[in-house]
Amino acid sequence: DIDQLAIRNSHGVAREVIAKRVKDFQRITPRYFGWFLNRGDSVSVLSLANSVLLRCLQSSQNFFGTFRQFSGCDTLDEMLSFFSRDKCMGAGMDILHSTAKFFKKGEGHEYL
């Protein structure tokens, strides 16, 4: 209700401006919901994951052979670089996330 917004407005915005913004308003539906780690926690998780992979490769010949076959890598260094984040761009390069729900186009309105 434009009149209610104008009454509650504490910044002195004119009713006409509020009416125009209400008219121009477009509902935005998210494409996904997820959890994002901060940079420090992301670095810690990636470091821990790399350490676990190294320990598994060093302690199990069976795992080493299976991973070699899966990855196509021949050396330990290549294997440790297999899950590189070099192709990630923007914030995704340093920030890990977990997607909780992904919506196809036109879905997701019921969650708002």
Disulfide bonds with the S-S distance in Angstrom:
none
